[in-house]
């Protein structure tokens, strides 16, 4: 289904190459790259190029040319138009954009052109700064070409080889690979947008004009996307298309689970409902002891709320589990996936909500492998359909977004030490070790 959708896009090999060059140029263009999610777009285009059989050398040449042109235009703007550009209202409101780039350029000189190419926040600014600071054109051109030679393969080849692999995968594995590619693109898109939603950033400012407080941009977008995903997945799952997707994805995932039964069991145990409920209660108690008020209790309330909501949805839809499942209750949505995703994300929000944007960004990214591990383990063990776990994660993200919006208006009087996350990890490890043999009896074959 995903392959058919991608093939239905009206993009010829030539247009894909042109778009790669265009996005590479815009990603490197002065100030434009601060807003454009170029990494995610280039990954998607590279996947298309690989699946369409476009030569990798042509793709690399397009990306190289676009990157060189983008930096070159930025350099010329800095050389000949720096003064009027610096006077623009939107740049006057964000002087930190140029200040950060100027500090980086003063420290590293010509090498900043090379290293800055790989640092997202300053990539579109450094060439402009180099031009405005009077860097010789020949020296800039040398560093520009060298940096683009390394940048193009790093950003293009992962997506390109993903696309090539999708076309050569066996019919049984192809749906799984296509789903993995879409998931990776979604995660890259999330990373790119969340990174740009920092307070006082350009996207944050635009959002405030469109929908002011009490609706902060990041949590509100997450709430809207999670709700849309939950409703859309539910509608698909109730249709025959849902049966086709579930069947196509369950077979390869179950095969992986059969090959790695103990791994799948460990993955599912870190999201066991009794474990995450108990850990969330510990968070609530620890928060009260630390003088955090009711914020830690929100983690516990959110996890319990997700567990209860999941039970209601299971009874409402009454959908059966996969044939041969060792569990007898209803399947949709996955209780393990929803409870685990709720605990991981709620705890991350609680620990990080009164810290700087960069720390929050990295912390949120750390929850993704944990959520994926628990979610994938359920179809690997054959106890849930793939769309069950997707809906479960979406369900949890709705609750987390609501909790984050609430916290946005109630900054914590104290900071919960990040070492608390390490304590939770130790408790989780002990739980997995102590319950492994007992859990193996619930999932025959593991």
C-alpha positions as semicolon CSV with decimal commas, in nm:
position;residue;x (nm);y (nm);z (nm)
1;X;0,000;0,000;0,000
2;X;0,279;0,245;0,094
3;X;0,476;0,147;-0,214
4;X;0,172;0,208;-0,435
5;X;0,119;0,549;-0,275
6;X;0,479;0,653;-0,337
7;X;0,470;0,529;-0,694
8;X;0,148;0,722;-0,753
9;X;0,321;1,054;-0,682
10;X;0,365;1,249;-1,008
11;X;0,745;1,261;-0,984
12;X;0,967;1,149;-1,270
13;X;1,335;1,063;-1,210
14;X;1,429;1,399;-1,358
15;X;1,196;1,591;-1,129
16;X;1,328;1,400;-0,825
17;X;1,685;1,502;-0,912
18;X;1,578;1,865;-0,962
19;X;1,399;1,865;-0,626
20;X;1,706;1,720;-0,453
21;X;1,917;2,005;-0,591
22;X;1,651;2,264;-0,498
23;X;1,604;2,141;-0,139
24;X;1,981;2,113;-0,092
25;X;2,016;2,474;-0,205
26;X;1,732;2,602;0,017
27;X;1,866;2,403;0,314
28;X;2,195;2,595;0,279
29;X;2,048;2,933;0,184
30;X;2,087;3,218;0,430
31;X;1,812;3,209;0,696
32;X;1,578;2,996;0,478
33;X;1,738;2,678;0,612
34;X;1,640;2,781;0,965
35;X;1,277;2,711;0,877
36;X;1,298;2,434;0,617
37;X;1,296;2,071;0,744
38;X;1,557;1,988;0,482
39;X;1,692;1,668;0,640
40;X;1,351;1,499;0,634
41;X;1,272;1,621;0,283
42;X;1,608;1,507;0,144
43;X;1,562;1,165;0,304
44;X;1,221;1,126;0,139
45;X;1,354;1,238;-0,200
46;X;1,654;1,005;-0,170
47;X;1,421;0,712;-0,096
48;X;1,219;0,802;-0,407
49;X;1,538;0,826;-0,613
50;X;1,662;0,488;-0,493
51;X;1,329;0,317;-0,556
52;X;1,307;0,479;-0,902
53;X;1,651;0,351;-1,002
54;X;1,814;0,694;-1,038
55;X;2,193;0,673;-1,044
56;X;2,343;0,750;-0,701
57;X;2,610;0,962;-0,869
58;X;2,343;1,181;-1,027
59;X;2,174;1,224;-0,688
60;X;2,503;1,311;-0,520
61;X;2,590;1,558;-0,795
62;X;2,248;1,724;-0,757
63;X;2,284;1,755;-0,380
64;X;2,644;1,875;-0,412
65;X;2,551;2,138;-0,670
66;X;2,254;2,261;-0,469
67;X;2,456;2,285;-0,147
68;X;2,741;2,473;-0,318
69;X;2,498;2,716;-0,482
70;X;2,307;2,774;-0,156
71;X;2,623;2,859;0,037
72;X;2,756;3,061;-0,256
73;X;2,442;3,276;-0,275
74;X;2,451;3,325;0,102
75;X;2,815;3,432;0,081
76;X;2,738;3,687;-0,193
77;X;2,445;3,824;0,006
78;X;2,676;3,874;0,302
79;X;2,944;4,033;0,085
80;X;2,721;4,280;-0,101
81;X;2,395;4,318;0,095
82;X;2,480;4,257;0,461
83;X;2,387;4,604;0,584
84;X;2,031;4,623;0,441
85;X;1,964;4,259;0,534
86;X;2,073;4,321;0,893
87;X;1,822;4,607;0,911
88;X;1,526;4,386;0,821
89;X;1,261;4,381;1,095
90;X;1,248;4,002;1,132
91;X;1,627;3,985;1,169
92;X;1,627;4,273;1,417
93;X;1,385;4,070;1,629
94;X;1,621;3,770;1,625
95;X;1,976;3,907;1,663
96;X;2,086;3,575;1,817
97;X;2,081;3,411;1,473
98;X;2,374;3,620;1,351
99;X;2,543;3,649;1,690
100;X;2,574;3,272;1,717
101;X;2,711;3,244;1,363
102;X;2,957;3,531;1,411
103;X;3,093;3,381;1,733
104;X;3,139;3,046;1,559
105;X;3,313;3,208;1,260
106;X;3,548;3,416;1,476
107;X;3,652;3,104;1,664
108;X;3,709;2,869;1,370
109;X;3,765;3,091;1,069
110;X;3,756;2,903;0,739
111;X;3,700;2,571;0,914
112;X;3,362;2,703;1,029
113;X;3,243;2,670;0,667
114;X;3,319;2,298;0,682
115;X;3,200;2,217;1,034
116;X;2,906;2,459;1,015
117;X;2,771;2,266;0,716
118;X;2,682;1,980;0,953
119;X;2,543;2,191;1,241
120;X;2,176;2,262;1,175
121;X;2,118;2,590;1,366
122;X;2,415;2,773;1,209
123;X;2,439;2,602;0,867
124;X;2,237;2,868;0,678
125;X;2,409;3,157;0,861
126;X;2,785;3,088;0,846
127;X;2,832;3,160;0,470
128;X;2,643;3,489;0,509
129;X;2,864;3,582;0,805
130;X;3,178;3,484;0,612
131;X;3,078;3,716;0,329
132;X;2,993;4,006;0,560
133;X;3,325;3,963;0,744
134;X;3,522;4,000;0,419
135;X;3,648;3,643;0,382
136;X;3,836;3,607;0,049
137;X;3,615;3,454;-0,219
138;X;3,875;3,199;-0,329
139;X;3,922;3,069;0,026
140;X;3,545;3,047;0,078
141;X;3,501;2,858;-0,247
142;X;3,762;2,603;-0,142
143;X;3,596;2,537;0,195
144;X;3,251;2,541;0,034
145;X;3,344;2,268;-0,215
146;X;3,519;2,053;0,046
147;X;3,226;2,071;0,290
148;X;2,969;1,991;0,020
149;X;3,167;1,684;-0,085
150;X;3,121;1,537;0,262
151;X;2,770;1,671;0,321
152;X;2,605;1,530;0,009
153;X;2,672;1,156;0,070
154;X;2,601;1,186;0,443
155;X;2,255;1,329;0,382
156;X;2,163;1,141;0,063
157;X;2,303;0,789;0,076
158;X;2,106;0,656;0,379
159;X;1,777;0,741;0,211
160;X;1,899;0,631;-0,131
161;X;2,006;0,285;-0,016
162;X;1,682;0,254;0,179
163;X;1,496;0,313;-0,147
164;X;1,714;0,062;-0,331
165;X;1,655;-0,196;-0,060
166;X;1,281;-0,146;-0,082
167;X;1,278;-0,237;-0,450
168;X;1,484;-0,555;-0,399
169;X;1,318;-0,679;-0,078
170;X;1,118;-0,999;-0,090
171;X;0,737;-0,959;-0,112
172;X;0,711;-1,074;0,248
173;X;0,952;-0,813;0,385
174;X;0,869;-0,524;0,153
175;X;0,571;-0,391;0,358
176;X;0,785;-0,386;0,671
177;X;1,066;-0,197;0,497
178;X;0,826;0,056;0,349
179;X;0,672;0,110;0,692
180;X;1,018;0,155;0,844
181;X;1,101;0,417;0,581
182;X;0,781;0,609;0,652
183;X;0,846;0,585;1,026
184;X;1,200;0,717;0,986
185;X;1,075;1,006;0,772
186;X;0,811;1,088;1,036
187;X;1,069;1,087;1,314
188;X;1,304;1,308;1,113
189;X;1,017;1,548;1,046
190;X;0,932;1,556;1,417
191;X;1,295;1,620;1,506
192;X;1,327;1,900;1,252
193;X;1,008;2,081;1,354
194;X;1,053;2,041;1,729
195;X;1,408;2,172;1,704
196;X;1,272;2,484;1,532
197;X;0,993;2,539;1,785
198;X;1,225;2,669;2,056
199;X;1,096;2,975;2,247
200;X;1,145;3,302;2,061
201;X;1,234;3,108;1,744
202;X;1,080;3,193;1,408
203;X;0,818;2,916;1,407
204;X;0,732;2,988;1,770
205;X;0,677;3,355;1,683
206;X;0,455;3,270;1,385
207;X;0,251;3,031;1,598
208;X;0,195;3,294;1,867
209;X;0,046;3,525;1,608
210;X;-0,190;3,258;1,475
211;X;-0,300;3,098;1,803
212;X;-0,181;3,279;2,117
213;X;-0,170;3,146;2,474
214;X;-0,282;2,921;2,635
215;X;-0,186;2,701;2,338
216;X;0,193;2,654;2,322
217;X;0,309;2,541;1,976
218;X;0,487;2,209;2,040
219;X;0,229;2,042;2,267
220;X;-0,063;2,177;2,067
221;X;0,074;2,043;1,739
222;X;0,144;1,710;1,910
223;X;-0,214;1,699;2,040
224;X;-0,361;1,772;1,697
225;X;-0,136;1,522;1,519
226;X;-0,193;1,247;1,778
227;X;-0,570;1,294;1,770
228;X;-0,571;1,291;1,391
229;X;-0,356;0,978;1,385
230;X;-0,573;0,798;1,640
231;X;-0,895;0,877;1,454
232;X;-0,744;0,798;1,113
233;X;-0,591;0,469;1,224
234;X;-0,917;0,366;1,387
235;X;-1,115;0,434;1,069
236;X;-0,861;0,242;0,859
237;X;-0,854;-0,043;1,107
238;X;-1,231;-0,083;1,090
239;X;-1,210;-0,107;0,710
240;X;-1,082;-0,391;0,496
241;X;-0,766;-0,187;0,428
242;X;-0,678;-0,229;0,795
243;X;-0,691;-0,607;0,763
244;X;-0,458;-0,596;0,464
245;X;-0,205;-0,371;0,638
246;X;-0,213;-0,575;0,959
247;X;-0,168;-0,903;0,777
248;X;0,115;-0,772;0,559
249;X;0,310;-0,633;0,856
250;X;0,239;-0,904;1,112
251;X;0,401;-1,185;0,912
252;X;0,756;-1,036;0,896
253;X;0,737;-0,898;1,250
254;X;0,625;-1,234;1,386
255;X;0,910;-1,399;1,195
256;X;1,159;-1,168;1,364
257;X;1,001;-1,245;1,700
258;X;1,028;-1,619;1,637
259;X;1,398;-1,574;1,556
260;X;1,462;-1,353;1,862
261;X;1,209;-1,468;2,124
262;X;1,403;-1,365;2,433
263;X;1,481;-1,023;2,289
264;X;1,113;-0,968;2,214
265;X;1,023;-1,071;2,568
266;X;1,271;-0,827;2,725
267;X;1,142;-0,551;2,499
268;X;0,784;-0,613;2,609
269;X;0,874;-0,641;2,979
270;X;1,016;-0,286;2,997
271;X;0,663;-0,170;2,916
272;X;0,473;-0,414;3,138
273;X;0,161;-0,242;3,270
274;X;0,223;-0,326;3,642
275;X;0,579;-0,194;3,606
276;X;0,494;0,140;3,445
277;X;0,200;0,193;3,681
278;X;0,427;0,131;3,980
279;X;0,703;0,353;3,844
280;X;0,457;0,635;3,777
281;X;0,338;0,609;4,140
282;X;0,700;0,637;4,253
283;X;0,734;0,951;4,040
284;X;0,431;1,102;4,209
285;X;0,565;1,026;4,557
286;X;0,914;1,149;4,470
287;X;0,771;1,471;4,331
288;X;0,574;1,535;4,649
289;X;0,884;1,471;4,863
290;X;1,092;1,710;4,649
291;X;0,834;1,987;4,678
292;X;0,722;1,960;4,316
293;X;0,357;1,992;4,406
294;X;0,111;1,791;4,200
295;X;0,320;1,782;3,884
296;X;0,465;1,437;3,952
297;X;0,116;1,315;4,036
298;X;0,024;1,411;3,681
299;X;0,253;1,133;3,555
300;X;0,068;0,878;3,767
301;X;-0,273;1,019;3,675
302;X;-0,181;1,018;3,306
303;X;-0,064;0,655;3,305
304;X;-0,372;0,538;3,497
305;X;-0,593;0,745;3,268
306;X;-0,440;0,584;2,959
307;X;-0,485;0,235;3,108
308;X;-0,854;0,304;3,181
309;X;-0,912;0,469;2,842
310;X;-0,748;0,176;2,670
311;X;-0,981;-0,068;2,849
312;X;-1,283;0,136;2,739
313;X;-1,165;0,143;2,377
314;X;-1,100;-0,232;2,377
315;X;-1,455;-0,298;2,494
316;X;-1,596;-0,044;2,251
317;X;-1,432;-0,191;1,939
318;X;-1,413;-0,555;2,052
319;X;-1,156;-0,651;1,789
320;X;-0,991;-0,996;1,818
321;X;-0,622;-1,061;1,861
322;X;-0,414;-1,239;1,595
323;X;-0,484;-1,607;1,550
324;X;-0,285;-1,820;1,792
325;X;-0,232;-1,538;2,044
326;X;-0,164;-1,651;2,400
327;X;-0,388;-1,370;2,533
328;X;-0,765;-1,385;2,522
329;X;-0,896;-1,031;2,572
330;X;-0,964;-0,779;2,298
331;X;-0,681;-0,640;2,086
332;X;-0,740;-0,280;1,979
333;X;-0,561;-0,064;2,087
334;X;-0,256;-0,216;2,255
335;X;-0,255;-0,167;2,632
336;X;0,119;-0,235;2,661
337;X;0,210;0,015;2,388
338;X;-0,020;0,287;2,523
339;X;0,079;0,249;2,891
340;X;0,452;0,232;2,813
341;X;0,442;0,526;2,572
342;X;0,243;0,727;2,826
343;X;0,490;0,657;3,105
344;X;0,802;0,728;2,898
345;X;0,670;1,052;2,749
346;X;0,496;1,181;3,062
347;X;0,806;1,118;3,271
348;X;1,026;1,292;3,014
349;X;0,794;1,594;3,008
350;X;0,784;1,605;3,389
351;X;1,162;1,586;3,426
352;X;1,242;1,830;3,147
353;X;0,960;2,081;3,124
354;X;1,138;2,359;3,319
355;X;1,472;2,313;3,139
356;X;1,608;2,473;2,822
357;X;1,473;2,374;2,481
358;X;1,787;2,189;2,370
359;X;1,782;1,966;2,680
360;X;1,412;1,892;2,632
361;X;1,471;1,814;2,266
362;X;1,742;1,558;2,341
363;X;1,539;1,409;2,627
364;X;1,232;1,359;2,410
365;X;1,443;1,190;2,144
366;X;1,569;0,943;2,407
367;X;1,214;0,819;2,466
368;X;1,167;0,714;2,103
369;X;1,378;0,392;2,117
370;X;1,195;0,283;2,434
371;X;0,853;0,342;2,280
372;X;0,951;0,160;1,960
373;X;1,094;-0,137;2,154
374;X;0,773;-0,198;2,348
375;X;0,548;-0,130;2,047
376;X;0,738;-0,364;1,813
377;X;0,755;-0,640;2,073
378;X;0,379;-0,692;2,074
379;X;0,341;-0,804;1,709
380;X;0,678;-0,979;1,735
381;X;0,525;-1,193;2,011
382;X;0,210;-1,238;1,802
383;X;-0,025;-1,091;2,064
384;X;-0,118;-0,769;1,881
385;X;-0,174;-0,648;1,528
386;X;0,068;-0,375;1,412
387;X;-0,206;-0,112;1,394
388;X;-0,300;-0,190;1,755
389;X;0,034;-0,061;1,877
390;X;0,030;0,245;1,650
391;X;-0,309;0,342;1,790
392;X;-0,186;0,274;2,143
393;X;0,109;0,511;2,101
394;X;-0,116;0,779;1,948
395;X;-0,356;0,740;2,240
396;X;-0,071;0,795;2,487
397;X;0,060;1,100;2,300
398;X;-0,282;1,266;2,327
399;X;-0,265;1,243;2,706
400;X;0,100;1,355;2,714
401;X;0,026;1,660;2,500
402;X;-0,258;1,761;2,734
403;X;-0,026;1,719;3,033
404;X;0,245;1,930;2,866
405;X;-0,004;2,209;2,792
406;X;-0,104;2,207;3,159
407;X;0,259;2,221;3,274
408;X;0,329;2,506;3,033
409;X;0,140;2,740;3,266
410;X;0,271;2,598;3,592
411;X;0,652;2,609;3,599
412;X;0,793;2,384;3,870
413;X;0,930;2,555;4,183
414;X;1,214;2,299;4,190
415;X;1,398;2,086;3,936
416;X;1,370;1,711;3,960
417;X;1,727;1,575;3,925
418;X;1,785;1,390;3,600
419;X;1,951;1,116;3,805
420;X;1,596;1,008;3,890
421;X;1,572;0,868;3,537
422;X;1,872;0,647;3,617
423;X;1,699;0,515;3,928
424;X;1,392;0,428;3,720
425;X;1,615;0,242;3,473
426;X;1,771;0,036;3,753
427;X;1,428;-0,058;3,889
428;X;1,317;-0,155;3,539
429;X;1,623;-0,375;3,492
430;X;1,556;-0,555;3,821
431;X;1,193;-0,607;3,725
432;X;1,290;-0,760;3,390
433;X;1,538;-0,998;3,554
434;X;1,302;-1,106;3,832
435;X;0,994;-1,156;3,613
436;X;1,154;-1,296;3,297
437;X;1,085;-1,663;3,368
438;X;0,731;-1,595;3,485
439;X;0,658;-1,378;3,180
440;X;0,788;-1,646;2,946
441;X;0,493;-1,862;3,052
442;X;0,251;-1,594;2,930
443;X;0,407;-1,591;2,585
444;X;0,468;-1,948;2,466
445;X;0,772;-1,978;2,242
446;X;0,965;-1,700;2,412
